[in-house]
Structure formats: C-alpha cells, structure tokens
Amino acid sequence: MPYATTDDGVRLYYEEAGAGTPVVFIHEFAGDKRSWEPQMRHFARRYRVLVYNARGYPPSDVPEDLTRYSQARAADDVAAVLDAAGIDRAHVCGLSMGGFATLHFGFRHKARARSLVVAGCGYGAEPDKRAQFKAEAEATAALIERDGMNAFADIYAQGPTRVQFENKDPRGWGVFRTQLAEHSQTGAAATMRGIQALRPSLYDCTDEMAALSTPTLVLTGDEDWPCLLPGLLMKQTIPSAALAVMANCGHTINLEDPDEFNRLCSSFFAQVDAGRWSQRDPRAATGSILGVETG
C-alpha cells in the first residue's frame, strides 16, 4: 500500500486512479478517502486522481500527541502526498475540514496548486460563533472519548446540515454513517481538538486571501448555514474566486448531489487548464451600486 511520510514522520495512506493532470481530493472530519468514491470514478476517466486519509484516520498513522494535529500540518500534509506521488502541481479540492486544508495549502504552497476548490468551508469562522464552536468541538471530542464512535456517529450523522443528505439519499447516507462509525476514536478526538477547535478564523485570514491569485472555486450548499457567510467572505476577498451555491443541499455536498458537484468541478478544471480563468475585474469592486457618481 502506498504511503506518504510527512516532515514530522507521520505516514499517510493514499490511493490513486487514472492518468493525466493530477487532482487531489481532501476529506472532511466525518469522512475519509472513501467519501470521494463518486469523484474518483468520475474524474479518473480524464485525470490522475489521488485521495488520502488524513493523520488520525487509519490506515494512516494515528498520533496520540495532540501537538501533532494542527491546521498548518493539515495543509503541509497535502504537499507530502504530492511529493510521495511525484507530483509537482495539482488541482486541489477539499470539503469542510478538507476545504480549510485546501485554502491553507493555497496560502502555504501556492506554487503547487493549479487550482483550489474550497467546499463546505466555514464552520466556526464567524466572529460571533467562535466561542460556541470551540465549546461544541470540546463537547464533541468528549462524547467520542466517553461513548465511542458508534454512538457518536448516530448523533453527528443527523446534525442540522446532514439531514438533507439523509432525506435525499437514505442509502447513501447509511453508508456515510457506517463509515463514520469505523473511524479511530483516538484520531477523531485529537482531530477535533487539535485542528477543528484551534484553526484560525477565516475572518482573520483576509490578508492571505486578498493576496491569493490561484484560481479558486468556493462551493457550498444553501442549507449549510455555517458556511454561507464565510463563503461570501471568500468570494469577496479572494480576487480569483468564484462562488457556486448548490440548491437544497446541506454540508456533505459531494455525496448528497455528486452529479452537480462533479459538473461544477469539471467545468472549473477545464477553464483553468485552458488558461481561461481570470482575476476579478477591478471595475466590479468599486463599492458603487449603479456605477454613477453622485453629487
């Protein structure tokens, strides 16, 4: 089995399929590499597609030391996977926790990103939600440690932005819930405390966003409430960003509506590869409503 080794010695399991321009998919907290199967099957027809399990998700290593988990490490782990696969530059697409990793990969390794798809990104970012999010993250980690992954999966898989998936595709949602219950108890709790709870707010990263010229697509479901305003923030702040909102969708958009997710990403990758993705025209960001000077 192929593994990448990070600069702090953690082994990350990865898989790949197809040939062509590389695309890397980065999973969310409640997912793993298996979450990207609809994308693997679709994009491997035209691209070289890689998926991997983040640290804390077997068969990747599960460090017990909480200091081995951080937002910076999550971003650098993407680069470690690219190095192991012999890839210089790739399209990078992540959902939720993976969306944060994708964005920070763009900040830290922008020369290696052909493009960035930042999907379902924003939980805990809004300034007035920071304290609540940190408290819920700690409660989540404590629940995992106390009751185990199976009990946790029953609760988390029916959260306010997951029920859309359950209602739309009960069978697919059932697979998602089962796979979540199979995660490492130690790794899940450490990930929640070390990455989720401690990552910087998007509202504190606006300088980095404003300097980002890498082609960027921000994706969110219109019922993924914690990600709607952060999605607008990224659209407004990143000069190379487009925003697409998926109708009647919650958080797990790549599984909840894989056809639409794949369509949006396919169009984006094609435009980038054709050299047709441009920076925002400064005339579109003057602050004027009608473009007519007053008094």
MARMI-911385 format. One record per residue (C-alpha): y, z, x; residue in one letter; residue number from 1. Coordinates in steps of 0.05 Angstrom, whole numbers, plus 5000, padded with zeros to 4 digits. Layout:
<pts>
PT,Y,Z,X,code,pos
PT,Y,Z,X,a,NUM $
...
</pts>
This chain:
<pts>
PT,Y,Z,X,code,pos
PT,5000,5000,5000,m,1 $
PT,5069,4983,5028,p,2 $
PT,5117,5040,5044,y,3 $
PT,5188,5042,5069,a,4 $
PT,5208,5101,5114,t,5 $
PT,5278,5129,5106,t,6 $
PT,5322,5155,5162,d,7 $
PT,5301,5227,5144,d,8 $
PT,5227,5210,5146,g,9 $
PT,5212,5203,5071,v,10 $
PT,5162,5149,5052,r,11 $
PT,5179,5106,4992,l,12 $
PT,5126,5065,4958,y,13 $
PT,5146,4995,4937,y,14 $
PT,5116,4932,4907,e,15 $
PT,5139,4860,4904,e,16 $
PT,5123,4795,4869,a,17 $
PT,5147,4724,4871,g,18 $
PT,5187,4684,4922,a,19 $
PT,5259,4663,4930,g,20 $
PT,5325,4701,4931,t,21 $
PT,5310,4776,4932,p,22 $
PT,5324,4821,4872,v,23 $
PT,5313,4897,4876,v,24 $
PT,5307,4940,4813,f,25 $
PT,5321,5015,4817,i,26 $
PT,5292,5060,4763,h,27 $
PT,5324,5116,4722,e,28 $
PT,5308,5190,4723,f,29 $
PT,5258,5184,4665,a,30 $
PT,5226,5122,4693,g,31 $
PT,5192,5096,4756,d,32 $
PT,5173,5028,4784,k,33 $
PT,5131,5015,4723,r,34 $
PT,5193,5016,4679,s,35 $
PT,5212,4948,4708,w,36 $
PT,5149,4911,4688,e,37 $
PT,5185,4865,4637,p,38 $
PT,5234,4847,4692,q,39 $
PT,5181,4838,4745,m,40 $
PT,5144,4788,4702,r,41 $
PT,5207,4750,4682,h,42 $
PT,5244,4746,4748,f,43 $
PT,5184,4737,4795,a,44 $
PT,5179,4666,4767,r,45 $
PT,5243,4648,4806,r,46 $
PT,5259,4706,4852,y,47 $
PT,5227,4752,4902,r,48 $
PT,5227,4817,4862,v,49 $
PT,5220,4887,4891,l,50 $
PT,5211,4954,4855,v,51 $
PT,5200,5022,4886,y,52 $
PT,5191,5095,4868,n,53 $
PT,5249,5139,4888,a,54 $
PT,5237,5201,4931,r,55 $
PT,5205,5254,4887,g,56 $
PT,5164,5202,4848,y,57 $
PT,5092,5194,4872,p,58 $
PT,5063,5156,4906,p,59 $
PT,5129,5162,4944,s,60 $
PT,5137,5227,4981,d,61 $
PT,5160,5289,4942,v,62 $
PT,5202,5332,4989,p,63 $
PT,5207,5405,4967,e,64 $
PT,5273,5417,5004,d,65 $
PT,5330,5407,4955,l,66 $
PT,5376,5383,5011,t,67 $
PT,5333,5321,5017,r,68 $
PT,5359,5297,4949,y,69 $
PT,5430,5270,4942,s,70 $
PT,5469,5211,4916,q,71 $
PT,5483,5186,4986,a,72 $
PT,5409,5189,5004,r,73 $
PT,5391,5152,4940,a,74 $
PT,5439,5096,4960,a,75 $
PT,5413,5094,5031,d,76 $
PT,5341,5092,5006,d,77 $
PT,5355,5023,4977,v,78 $
PT,5373,4999,5046,a,79 $
PT,5309,5029,5074,a,80 $
PT,5267,4990,5024,v,81 $
PT,5304,4925,5042,l,82 $
PT,5292,4940,5116,d,83 $
PT,5218,4951,5105,a,84 $
PT,5212,4886,5066,a,85 $
PT,5251,4847,5119,g,86 $
PT,5308,4831,5071,i,87 $
PT,5380,4825,5094,d,88 $
PT,5415,4816,5027,r,89 $
PT,5392,4822,4955,a,90 $
PT,5415,4825,4883,h,91 $
PT,5411,4900,4866,v,92 $
PT,5400,4923,4795,c,93 $
PT,5394,4996,4773,g,94 $
PT,5391,5034,4708,l,95 $
PT,5422,5103,4697,s,96 $
PT,5404,5144,4760,m,97 $
PT,5387,5076,4790,g,98 $
PT,5455,5050,4766,g,99 $
PT,5490,5104,4805,f,100 $
PT,5448,5088,4866,a,101 $
PT,5466,5014,4857,t,102 $
PT,5540,5028,4854,l,103 $
PT,5539,5074,4914,h,104 $
PT,5496,5024,4952,f,105 $
PT,5554,4976,4939,g,106 $
PT,5602,5027,4968,f,107 $
PT,5560,5044,5029,r,108 $
PT,5523,4978,5044,h,109 $
PT,5566,4924,5011,k,110 $
PT,5549,4871,5063,a,111 $
PT,5476,4875,5040,r,112 $
PT,5489,4865,4965,a,113 $
PT,5490,4795,4937,r,114 $
PT,5509,4827,4871,s,115 $
PT,5506,4893,4834,l,116 $
PT,5481,4905,4763,v,117 $
PT,5503,4975,4743,v,118 $
PT,5467,4991,4678,a,119 $
PT,5469,5054,4635,g,120 $
PT,5514,5088,4686,c,121 $
PT,5559,5146,4667,g,122 $
PT,5522,5209,4647,y,123 $
PT,5565,5269,4664,g,124 $
PT,5621,5227,4693,a,125 $
PT,5676,5242,4643,e,126 $
PT,5720,5299,4669,p,127 $
PT,5715,5340,4605,d,128 $
PT,5639,5333,4606,k,129 $
PT,5626,5354,4678,r,130 $
PT,5612,5428,4665,a,131 $
PT,5569,5412,4604,q,132 $
PT,5528,5361,4643,f,133 $
PT,5516,5408,4702,k,134 $
PT,5494,5463,4654,a,135 $
PT,5447,5416,4618,e,136 $
PT,5420,5390,4684,a,137 $
PT,5402,5460,4706,e,138 $
PT,5371,5476,4638,a,139 $
PT,5330,5412,4644,t,140 $
PT,5305,5430,4714,a,141 $
PT,5287,5500,4690,a,142 $
PT,5250,5472,4630,l,143 $
PT,5209,5426,4675,i,144 $
PT,5191,5483,4721,e,145 $
PT,5174,5531,4664,r,146 $
PT,5137,5486,4615,d,147 $
PT,5114,5426,4656,g,148 $
PT,5124,5351,4649,m,149 $
PT,5085,5340,4585,n,150 $
PT,5126,5389,4545,a,151 $
PT,5190,5363,4578,f,152 $
PT,5172,5291,4560,a,153 $
PT,5165,5309,4487,d,154 $
PT,5237,5333,4486,i,155 $
PT,5271,5285,4534,y,156 $
PT,5240,5222,4506,a,157 $
PT,5271,5238,4438,q,158 $
PT,5341,5251,4464,g,159 $
PT,5402,5223,4427,p,160 $
PT,5402,5158,4468,t,161 $
PT,5326,5149,4468,r,162 $
PT,5312,5150,4393,v,163 $
PT,5338,5079,4388,q,164 $
PT,5280,5056,4432,f,165 $
PT,5230,5097,4391,e,166 $
PT,5255,5068,4326,n,167 $
PT,5257,4996,4351,k,168 $
PT,5192,4994,4391,d,169 $
PT,5146,5054,4377,p,170 $
PT,5090,5027,4420,r,171 $
PT,5135,5012,4480,g,172 $
PT,5169,5080,4472,w,173 $
PT,5100,5113,4472,g,174 $
PT,5084,5082,4539,v,175 $
PT,5151,5106,4565,f,176 $
PT,5138,5177,4542,r,177 $
PT,5068,5178,4571,t,178 $
PT,5092,5153,4639,q,179 $
PT,5148,5204,4640,l,180 $
PT,5097,5260,4629,a,181 $
PT,5059,5236,4691,e,182 $
PT,5117,5248,4738,h,183 $
PT,5117,5302,4791,s,184 $
PT,5141,5369,4765,q,185 $
PT,5169,5387,4833,t,186 $
PT,5201,5320,4844,g,187 $
PT,5233,5316,4775,a,188 $
PT,5264,5385,4780,a,189 $
PT,5290,5371,4850,a,190 $
PT,5318,5304,4830,t,191 $
PT,5354,5335,4771,m,192 $
PT,5385,5389,4814,r,193 $
PT,5398,5351,4878,g,194 $
PT,5420,5283,4853,i,195 $
PT,5438,5285,4779,q,196 $
PT,5476,5351,4777,a,197 $
PT,5513,5342,4843,l,198 $
PT,5532,5268,4845,r,199 $
PT,5607,5255,4845,p,200 $
PT,5641,5235,4780,s,201 $
PT,5657,5161,4772,l,202 $
PT,5728,5183,4759,y,203 $
PT,5731,5210,4830,d,204 $
PT,5706,5143,4858,c,205 $
PT,5762,5098,4834,t,206 $
PT,5788,5082,4903,d,207 $
PT,5719,5058,4925,e,208 $
PT,5713,5018,4860,m,209 $
PT,5781,4985,4869,a,210 $
PT,5760,4962,4939,a,211 $
PT,5694,4933,4915,l,212 $
PT,5693,4857,4917,s,213 $
PT,5618,4848,4908,t,214 $
PT,5601,4810,4843,p,215 $
PT,5586,4865,4792,t,216 $
PT,5558,4866,4722,l,217 $
PT,5564,4931,4682,v,218 $
PT,5514,4937,4625,l,219 $
PT,5510,4990,4571,t,220 $
PT,5481,5000,4502,g,221 $
PT,5532,5010,4447,d,222 $
PT,5497,5075,4426,e,223 $
PT,5492,5101,4497,d,224 $
PT,5550,5147,4484,w,225 $
PT,5557,5180,4553,p,226 $
PT,5562,5111,4586,c,227 $
PT,5612,5075,4542,l,228 $
PT,5678,5102,4570,l,229 $
PT,5651,5103,4642,p,230 $
PT,5631,5030,4631,g,231 $
PT,5703,5013,4612,l,232 $
PT,5728,5051,4673,l,233 $
PT,5684,5009,4719,m,234 $
PT,5706,4945,4684,k,235 $
PT,5779,4963,4691,q,236 $
PT,5774,4988,4763,t,237 $
PT,5726,4941,4798,i,238 $
PT,5763,4874,4807,p,239 $
PT,5697,4835,4809,s,240 $
PT,5666,4868,4748,a,241 $
PT,5645,4841,4680,a,242 $
PT,5623,4886,4623,l,243 $
PT,5569,4869,4573,a,244 $
PT,5552,4916,4515,v,245 $
PT,5484,4908,4483,m,246 $
PT,5485,4915,4408,a,247 $
PT,5448,4972,4373,n,248 $
PT,5418,4997,4438,c,249 $
PT,5412,5066,4470,g,250 $
PT,5400,5084,4542,h,251 $
PT,5334,5051,4560,t,252 $
PT,5362,4981,4552,i,253 $
PT,5315,4943,4599,n,254 $
PT,5255,4965,4557,l,255 $
PT,5288,4971,4490,e,256 $
PT,5313,4899,4490,d,257 $
PT,5282,4865,4551,p,258 $
PT,5298,4794,4528,d,259 $
PT,5372,4807,4523,e,260 $
PT,5374,4848,4586,f,261 $
PT,5338,4793,4624,n,262 $
PT,5383,4739,4595,r,263 $
PT,5446,4775,4616,l,264 $
PT,5420,4788,4687,c,265 $
PT,5393,4717,4694,s,266 $
PT,5460,4686,4676,s,267 $
PT,5496,4733,4723,f,268 $
PT,5449,4720,4782,f,269 $
PT,5454,4645,4771,a,270 $
PT,5531,4647,4772,q,271 $
PT,5532,4689,4835,v,272 $
PT,5482,4645,4871,d,273 $
PT,5522,4583,4851,a,274 $
PT,5585,4614,4880,g,275 $
PT,5618,4615,4812,r,276 $
PT,5632,4689,4806,w,277 $
PT,5705,4704,4819,s,278 $
PT,5752,4763,4825,q,279 $
PT,5795,4782,4765,r,280 $
PT,5859,4740,4759,d,281 $
PT,5917,4788,4774,p,282 $
PT,5954,4759,4714,r,283 $
PT,5902,4792,4669,a,284 $
PT,5920,4862,4694,a,285 $
PT,5996,4866,4688,t,286 $
PT,5997,4920,4635,g,287 $
PT,6034,4876,4586,s,288 $
PT,6006,4867,4516,i,289 $
PT,6033,4798,4498,l,290 $
PT,6058,4774,4565,g,291 $
PT,6130,4770,4541,v,292 $
PT,6184,4810,4577,e,293 $
PT,6224,4859,4534,t,294 $
PT,6297,4878,4538,g,295 $
</pts>
